[in-house]
Amino acid sequence: MSKPLIVSIPHRVGREEAVRRIRAGFDQARSRYASVLTVTEEVWSGDRLAFRVSALGQSANGTIDVAEDYVQLEVTLPWLLAKVAERVTPLIRKEGTGLLEKK
């Protein structure tokens, strides 16, 4: 049974800058977590990223929607990854907030 993981992160950098940072951050995450996470699909459509990843032999689909003052990550996870997600949600929020802080 699949379970959605939804993380919303506020920001103050504007939509365009947030998209730029998310694109760069997604590339960094791809290399940083390559030992446990594989990005198998990445499609940008305006301010929305649709992606497919695999981890621990499981696949998950998700989107990242970028608004003027927040970013929302939504991933539909299979049961095994949903259990792991409970532990990594704070890390996702921390990494996302760091990425989107005004600098």
C-alpha positions in Angstrom: 0.0 0.0 0.0 1.4 3.4 -0.9 1.4 6.4 1.3 2.0 10.1 0.4 4.7 12.2 2.0 4.0 15.9 1.8 6.5 18.5 2.9 5.9 22.2 2.5 8.8 24.7 3.0 8.2 28.4 3.1 10.8 30.7 1.4 11.4 34.4 0.7 13.4 34.3 -2.5 10.7 34.4 -5.1 9.5 31.8 -7.5 12.3 32.2 -10.1 15.1 32.0 -7.6 13.4 29.1 -5.8 13.2 27.2 -9.1 16.8 27.9 -9.9 17.9 26.7 -6.4 15.6 23.6 -6.6 17.1 22.6 -9.9 20.7 23.0 -8.5 19.7 21.2 -5.3 18.1 18.3 -7.1 21.4 17.8 -9.0 23.4 18.0 -5.7 21.0 15.5 -4.1 21.4 13.1 -7.0 25.2 13.0 -6.5 25.2 13.3 -2.7 22.8 10.4 -2.1 23.7 8.3 -5.1 24.6 5.3 -2.9 20.9 5.0 -1.7 18.9 7.0 -4.2 18.6 6.8 -8.0 16.7 9.5 -10.0 15.2 7.6 -12.9 13.1 10.5 -14.3 13.1 14.3 -14.0 10.7 16.4 -16.0 10.3 20.2 -15.4 7.1 21.8 -16.6 7.2 25.5 -15.7 7.4 25.7 -11.9 6.7 22.0 -11.4 9.1 19.1 -11.3 7.8 15.6 -11.7 10.2 12.8 -10.8 10.6 9.1 -10.3 13.2 7.8 -7.9 14.2 4.4 -6.6 15.7 3.5 -3.2 16.1 0.2 -1.4 14.8 -1.6 -4.4 11.5 0.4 -4.3 10.2 3.1 -6.7 8.4 6.3 -5.9 6.9 9.1 -7.9 6.7 12.7 -6.8 6.4 16.3 -7.6 7.9 19.5 -6.4 5.7 22.6 -6.9 7.3 26.0 -6.6 5.2 28.9 -5.6 6.1 32.5 -4.9 6.6 31.9 -1.1 6.7 28.1 -0.6 7.8 24.9 -2.1 5.7 21.7 -1.7 7.2 18.3 -2.2 4.8 15.4 -2.6 6.0 11.8 -3.0 3.9 8.7 -3.2 5.8 6.0 -1.4 5.5 2.3 -1.2 5.1 0.9 2.3 8.8 0.2 2.9 9.9 3.6 1.9 7.1 5.2 3.8 8.6 3.7 7.0 12.0 5.2 6.2 10.4 8.5 5.3 9.2 9.0 8.8 12.9 9.3 9.8 14.1 11.4 6.9 11.3 14.0 6.7 13.2 16.3 9.2 16.3 15.9 7.0 14.3 16.8 3.9 12.8 19.9 5.6 16.3 21.0 6.9 18.0 20.5 3.5 15.1 22.3 1.7 15.1 25.2 4.2 18.9 25.6 3.9 18.6 25.6 0.1 15.9 28.2 0.1 17.2 30.6 2.8 17.8 34.1 1.6 21.5 34.6 1.0 
